[in-house]
Amino acid sequence: MGAGSLIVLIICGIAFAGGGIFLSQVLAKTSTNPQKGEAYECGVPTRGRSWIQFNVGYYLFAILFLIFDVELVFLYPWAVVVKDAGWMAFAEIVVFLFILFLGFLYAHKKGALKWM
């Protein structure tokens, strides 16, 4: 697979995405309704302003979840080849988990894991 194949693949990807957007603009019905601009939360009408501040702890909790979820993506391939990789791979994963654990301790110390 050379550079020409990569260029063709990129052009096809851009054409496919652009074609989908173009077709949706041409074929889809559009309507201007003031309710489209309102915030939607489980069908309950909003009272007051829709743009309010929320507790940043929820955001931090979500980011921590993503970090530890991505960690599992790295652990699975390692677990598949651990017998063939030897002790060096084991030492590397121990260092990786230790760094992750330090991040967990830091988040716990800062109170990012507490609800309210």
Backbone torsions as a table, in degrees:
resi	resn	phi	psi	omega
1	MET	NA	108.7	-175.9
2	GLY	-95.0	-169.0	-178.7
3	ALA	-67.5	-32.4	178.7
4	GLY	-63.4	-40.5	178.1
5	SER	-64.2	-39.5	179.1
6	LEU	-65.2	-40.7	178.7
7	ILE	-65.2	-42.5	178.0
8	VAL	-63.2	-40.4	179.4
9	LEU	-64.0	-42.8	178.4
10	ILE	-64.8	-44.1	179.2
11	ILE	-62.5	-42.7	178.6
12	CYS	-64.4	-39.2	178.4
13	GLY	-64.4	-44.3	178.3
14	ILE	-65.5	-41.4	179.2
15	ALA	-65.9	-39.9	179.4
16	PHE	-64.9	-46.2	179.9
17	ALA	-67.7	-46.1	179.6
18	GLY	-64.5	-38.0	177.7
19	GLY	-64.0	-39.3	177.4
20	GLY	-64.4	-42.3	178.4
21	ILE	-66.3	-43.0	179.5
22	PHE	-62.6	-46.0	179.8
23	LEU	-63.8	-36.4	178.5
24	SER	-68.3	-34.1	177.3
25	GLN	-69.2	-36.6	-176.9
26	VAL	-80.3	-44.6	-170.7
27	LEU	-93.3	-23.1	-174.3
28	ALA	-79.2	144.4	175.1
29	LYS	-73.4	142.8	175.7
30	THR	-123.4	145.3	176.0
31	SER	-143.1	147.2	176.9
32	THR	-104.5	109.8	-178.0
33	ASN	-130.0	130.6	-178.8
34	PRO	-63.2	-22.2	179.8
35	GLN	-70.9	-20.3	179.1
36	LYS	-65.8	-27.8	-179.0
37	GLY	-85.2	-5.8	-178.0
38	GLU	-84.2	155.9	175.0
39	ALA	-73.4	145.2	-178.3
40	TYR	-120.6	123.6	179.1
41	GLU	-136.0	92.5	174.9
42	CYS	58.2	29.6	176.5
43	GLY	80.7	-1.1	-179.4
44	VAL	-87.0	125.8	178.6
45	PRO	-63.3	143.3	-179.2
46	THR	-79.7	148.4	174.7
47	ARG	-119.7	133.3	-179.1
48	GLY	79.4	-154.9	-179.3
49	ARG	-78.4	141.4	179.2
50	SER	-82.6	-28.2	-178.2
51	TRP	-91.1	97.4	179.2
52	ILE	-125.6	162.6	176.7
53	GLN	-80.4	147.9	175.8
54	PHE	-126.7	165.2	-177.6
55	ASN	-64.5	125.6	-177.9
56	VAL	-69.9	-13.6	178.5
57	GLY	-61.1	-33.6	177.8
58	TYR	-64.7	-39.7	178.5
59	TYR	-65.1	-44.8	179.7
60	LEU	-63.3	-39.1	178.8
61	PHE	-63.3	-40.8	178.9
62	ALA	-66.0	-40.9	179.0
63	ILE	-64.5	-41.9	177.7
64	LEU	-63.4	-39.0	176.7
65	PHE	-60.7	-43.4	179.5
66	LEU	-63.9	-39.6	-179.8
67	ILE	-62.1	-47.2	-177.9
68	PHE	-75.1	-23.5	175.2
69	ASP	-71.8	-40.5	177.7
70	VAL	-67.0	-31.1	176.8
71	GLU	-59.3	-38.0	178.5
72	LEU	-65.5	-30.4	177.4
73	VAL	-63.1	-34.1	178.1
74	PHE	-80.7	-28.3	-178.4
75	LEU	-74.5	-33.6	-175.7
76	TYR	-63.0	-51.2	178.8
77	PRO	-62.6	-33.9	177.8
78	TRP	-64.0	-41.6	-179.0
79	ALA	-66.1	-29.0	-179.8
80	VAL	-70.7	-37.6	-174.4
81	VAL	-109.2	16.0	-173.1
82	VAL	-63.4	-34.7	-179.8
83	LYS	-67.3	-37.3	-178.7
84	ASP	-81.4	-24.9	-173.0
85	ALA	-78.1	-31.6	176.4
86	GLY	91.8	-170.1	-174.6
87	TRP	-71.7	-26.4	179.8
88	MET	-64.6	-41.8	177.9
89	ALA	-65.8	-36.4	177.5
90	PHE	-64.0	-42.7	179.0
91	ALA	-64.2	-39.5	179.1
92	GLU	-64.7	-40.0	-179.4
93	ILE	-71.7	-31.1	176.0
94	VAL	-65.3	-42.4	176.9
95	VAL	-63.4	-42.6	178.7
96	PHE	-60.3	-47.0	179.5
97	LEU	-67.2	-33.6	177.7
98	PHE	-65.2	-42.7	177.4
99	ILE	-63.9	-40.3	176.7
100	LEU	-63.4	-40.3	178.7
101	PHE	-65.1	-37.2	176.0
102	LEU	-62.9	-38.9	175.6
103	GLY	-63.7	-39.5	177.1
104	PHE	-64.4	-43.2	178.5
105	LEU	-63.5	-40.0	177.9
106	TYR	-62.2	-44.7	178.8
107	ALA	-64.5	-38.4	178.8
108	HIS	-67.5	-39.8	179.8
109	LYS	-65.8	-37.5	179.5
110	LYS	-77.8	-9.3	178.4
111	GLY	83.6	20.4	-178.7
112	ALA	-73.1	-17.1	-178.1
113	LEU	-96.5	2.6	-179.0
114	LYS	-91.6	139.1	175.1
115	TRP	-94.9	111.2	176.6
116	MET	66.5	NA	NA
